[in-house]
């Protein structure tokens, strides 16, 4: 394995701590990991020999999730190591809701695309998702809500995809900066633009992304920075094409539906969605203040 020697040396020089030492305050970065095990750093990921431990996360302390109030700590931890512990240390992820306002000019073409896309891995596995709003009921100016068809990660698999309410995003990593020769945590919006491009294949300017607020997902113990984005029809078509068989990002297609209808479906049957029943009470649809912000955003598009 070819690795970054300078970053690897720096990583292994950090003081190692254990989970029972997390409440202490550290003046400089420390590493939450087992002692006397050499780690390797390459392509922004941490490895133990040939085992990918994924991103390097910074542990935080959440104070007010809705208003994105939290405190960074100097504790770094490989993501897989963190996720294998109960509770998972608090950390940040950034996620984005995607919306599209349908026009009469594109309605028939979109219907054809949806009807010709066959998933059929489960009873609910079809591109159009609806509770009371079927595809035939869609009309001009309806607000379409886009969701990932998740085929990997915690919940989803190729044989049992799950619906991810959030369309693009990921864990906020701490990565090696070749200029400063330090591990630095990415800016959340920088990460989101990168993830949108990798997961959905479109490039968007920062000015188009609206930061709505945050919520504490208590299952994954993340402060989720929640954003929203309106996409035009050409971007929607690009997303549909790019998301197919994007297995490196654990995606194979997208789902779509009417926003309010999808929220009703989620409340009725959360187990077909990523996180399932366990995550429902700490997910954004269960947060009235955050839902109010989302609806305010919807009225502007």
C-alpha positions in Angstrom: 0.0 0.0 0.0 1.3 3.4 -1.0 0.8 5.8 1.8 1.6 9.4 2.7 4.7 9.1 4.9 4.7 12.5 6.5 1.0 12.3 7.3 1.4 8.8 8.6 4.3 9.8 10.9 2.3 12.7 12.2 -0.7 10.5 12.8 1.3 7.9 14.8 3.1 10.6 16.8 -0.2 11.8 18.3 -0.8 10.9 21.9 -3.2 7.9 22.1 -6.1 7.9 24.5 -9.0 5.5 25.3 -12.7 6.0 25.5 -12.6 6.5 29.3 -10.3 9.5 28.8 -12.6 11.4 26.5 -13.8 13.8 29.2 -10.4 15.3 29.7 -9.3 18.5 28.0 -6.3 18.3 25.6 -4.3 21.3 24.5 -3.3 19.8 21.2 -4.7 17.0 19.0 -4.8 13.5 20.4 -5.8 10.2 18.8 -8.6 8.0 20.2 -7.4 4.6 19.2 -5.7 1.4 20.5 -2.0 1.9 21.7 0.9 0.2 19.9 -0.9 -0.3 16.6 0.6 1.4 13.6 -1.8 3.3 11.4 -1.3 4.5 7.8 -2.7 7.5 6.0 -3.5 7.7 2.3 -6.2 9.3 0.1 -7.7 11.0 3.1 -8.4 7.7 4.8 -6.9 5.8 7.8 -5.7 2.2 7.5 -4.6 -0.5 9.9 -2.5 -2.7 7.6 -5.0 -3.4 4.8 -8.1 -2.6 6.8 -9.8 0.7 5.9 -10.8 2.5 9.1 -12.4 5.3 6.9 -12.2 9.0 7.7 -10.5 10.7 10.6 -13.3 12.4 12.6 -13.1 15.2 15.2 -15.1 14.6 18.3 -17.4 17.5 19.3 -19.6 18.4 22.2 -23.2 19.4 21.1 -24.9 22.2 23.0 -27.7 23.5 20.7 -28.2 21.4 17.5 -31.0 23.5 15.9 -28.7 26.6 15.9 -25.6 24.6 15.2 -24.0 25.4 18.5 -21.2 22.9 19.4 -17.6 22.9 20.7 -14.7 21.2 18.9 -12.4 19.1 20.9 -8.8 18.1 20.2 -9.8 14.4 20.0 -9.5 12.7 16.6 -10.8 9.2 15.9 -10.9 6.9 12.9 -14.6 6.6 11.8 -14.9 2.8 11.8 -13.3 2.6 15.3 -15.8 5.3 16.5 -18.8 3.5 14.9 -17.9 0.2 16.6 -18.2 1.8 20.0 -21.4 2.3 22.0 -22.1 5.2 22.3 -20.4 6.6 19.2 -18.5 9.7 20.1 -20.3 12.9 19.0 -19.2 14.2 15.6 -20.5 16.2 12.6 -22.1 15.2 9.3 -23.4 17.5 6.6 -26.5 16.6 4.6 -28.6 18.3 1.9 -32.3 18.1 0.9 -32.9 18.3 -2.8 -36.0 19.9 -4.4 -37.2 20.4 -8.0 -40.2 22.4 -9.2 -41.9 20.5 -12.0 -42.9 22.4 -15.2 -45.6 21.4 -17.7 -42.9 21.2 -20.4 -41.0 18.5 -18.6 -43.8 16.6 -16.9 -44.4 14.0 -19.6 -40.7 13.3 -20.1 -40.1 12.8 -16.4 -43.1 10.4 -16.1 -41.6 8.3 -18.9 -38.2 8.2 -17.2 -39.8 7.1 -13.9 -42.0 4.5 -15.5 -39.1 3.0 -17.5 -36.8 2.7 -14.5 -37.2 -0.7 -12.9 -35.6 -1.4 -9.4 -38.0 -4.0 -7.9 -35.7 -5.4 -5.2 -38.5 -4.9 -2.5 -42.2 -4.1 -2.5 -41.4 -0.4 -2.1 -38.4 -0.3 -4.4 -39.5 2.0 -7.3 -38.3 5.4 -8.4 -41.6 7.2 -7.6 -42.4 7.1 -3.9 -45.9 8.0 -2.7 -48.3 7.6 0.1 -51.4 9.3 -1.3 -49.8 11.0 -4.3 -49.2 8.6 -7.1 -47.3 9.5 -10.3 -50.5 10.2 -12.3 -51.5 12.9 -9.7 -48.3 15.0 -10.3 -49.0 18.3 -12.0 -47.3 21.5 -13.0 -45.6 23.4 -10.1 -45.6 20.4 -7.8 -42.5 20.3 -5.7 -40.5 17.1 -6.3 -38.3 15.8 -3.4 -35.3 13.8 -4.3 -33.8 11.0 -2.2 -30.9 8.6 -2.4 -31.5 4.9 -3.1 -29.0 3.6 -0.6 -27.5 0.2 -1.4 -24.6 0.2 1.2 -23.6 1.7 4.5 -25.4 0.8 7.8 -28.8 0.0 6.5 -29.0 -0.5 2.8 -27.7 -3.4 0.6 -28.0 -4.2 -3.1 -30.7 -6.8 -2.3 -32.5 -4.5 0.1 -32.1 -0.8 -0.8 -33.4 1.8 1.7 -34.7 5.2 1.1 -32.4 7.9 2.4 -34.3 11.1 3.2 -31.2 13.1 2.7 -29.9 13.3 -0.8 -26.2 14.0 -0.5 -23.6 14.6 2.2 -21.3 12.8 4.6 -19.2 12.8 7.7 -17.1 15.9 8.2 -13.5 14.6 8.0 -10.2 15.9 9.3 -7.7 15.6 6.5 -3.9 16.2 6.0 -3.0 19.6 4.7 0.1 19.3 2.6 0.8 23.1 2.9 0.5 23.4 6.7 1.7 19.8 7.4 -1.2 19.5 9.8 -4.5 17.5 10.2 -7.3 20.1 9.6 -11.1 19.6 9.7 -12.8 20.5 6.5 -15.2 23.4 6.2 -18.8 21.9 6.2 -19.9 23.6 3.0 -16.6 22.6 1.3 -17.4 19.0 2.1 -21.0 19.3 0.9 -20.1 20.6 -2.5 -17.5 17.8 -2.8 -20.1 15.1 -1.8 -22.8 16.5 -4.1 -20.3 16.1 -7.0 -19.2 12.6 -6.0 -22.6 11.2 -5.2 -24.8 13.0 -7.7 -22.4 14.2 -10.4 -23.4 17.9 -10.5 -21.4 21.0 -9.6 -23.2 23.7 -7.6 -21.9 27.1 -6.3 -21.9 27.7 -2.6 -24.4 30.5 -3.1 -27.1 28.1 -4.2 -27.0 26.1 -0.9 -29.2 27.2 2.0 -28.1 26.2 5.5 -31.3 25.4 7.4 -30.1 24.5 10.9 -29.2 21.2 12.6 -30.4 18.2 14.5 -28.9 15.6 16.8 -29.2 12.1 15.3 -29.0 10.1 18.5 -28.5 6.8 16.8 -25.3 7.8 14.9 -24.6 10.5 17.6 -24.1 13.1 14.9 -24.8 16.8 14.8 -26.3 16.9 11.3 -25.8 20.2 9.6 -28.9 20.3 7.4 -28.9 22.2 4.1 -31.2 22.6 1.1 -30.8 22.9 -2.6 -33.2 23.6 -5.5 -32.1 21.9 -8.8 -33.3 22.6 -12.3 -34.5 20.0 -14.8 -31.1 19.5 -16.5 -29.5 18.9 -13.1 -32.3 16.5 -12.2 -31.6 14.4 -15.4 -27.9 14.5 -14.6 -28.5 13.2 -11.1 -30.7 10.4 -12.3 -28.0 9.3 -14.8 -25.0 9.7 -12.5 -26.6 8.0 -9.5 -27.1 4.7 -11.3 -24.6 2.0 -10.2 -22.6 4.6 -8.2 -21.6 1.8 -5.9 -18.4 3.5 -4.7 -20.8 6.0 -2.9 -23.2 3.2 -1.9 -25.8 4.6 -4.3 -27.7 3.0 -7.2 -30.3 5.4 -8.4 -32.6 7.9 -6.7 -36.2 8.0 -5.4 -38.5 10.9 -5.7 -42.0 12.0 -4.5 -43.9 15.0 -3.3 -42.3 16.4 -0.1 -45.4 16.5 2.2 -46.4 13.1 1.0 -43.0 11.6 1.6 -43.1 13.0 5.2 -46.4 11.3 5.7 -45.0 8.0 4.3 -42.0 8.3 6.6 -44.2 8.8 9.7 -46.3 5.8 8.7 -43.5 3.4 7.8 -40.0 4.6 8.9 -38.5 1.1 8.5 -38.2 1.3 4.7 -36.0 4.4 5.3 -32.4 4.6 6.4 -32.2 4.5 10.1 -35.6 2.9 10.4 -37.8 3.2 13.5 -34.8 3.6 15.8 -33.8 6.9 14.2 -37.3 8.3 13.7 -37.6 10.4 16.9 -34.3 12.1 16.3 -34.6 12.6 12.6 -35.5 16.0 11.1 -39.2 15.2 10.3 -39.7 14.8 14.1 -38.3 18.2 14.8 -41.1 20.8 14.5 -38.7 23.8 14.6 -36.5 22.4 11.8 -39.5 21.4 9.7 -40.8 25.0 10.0 -37.5 26.2 8.6 -37.7 23.7 5.7 -41.2 24.8 4.8 -40.1 28.4 4.9 -37.4 27.5 2.4 -39.9 25.6 0.2 -42.1 28.7 -0.1 -39.2 30.6 -1.6 -38.6 28.3 -4.6 
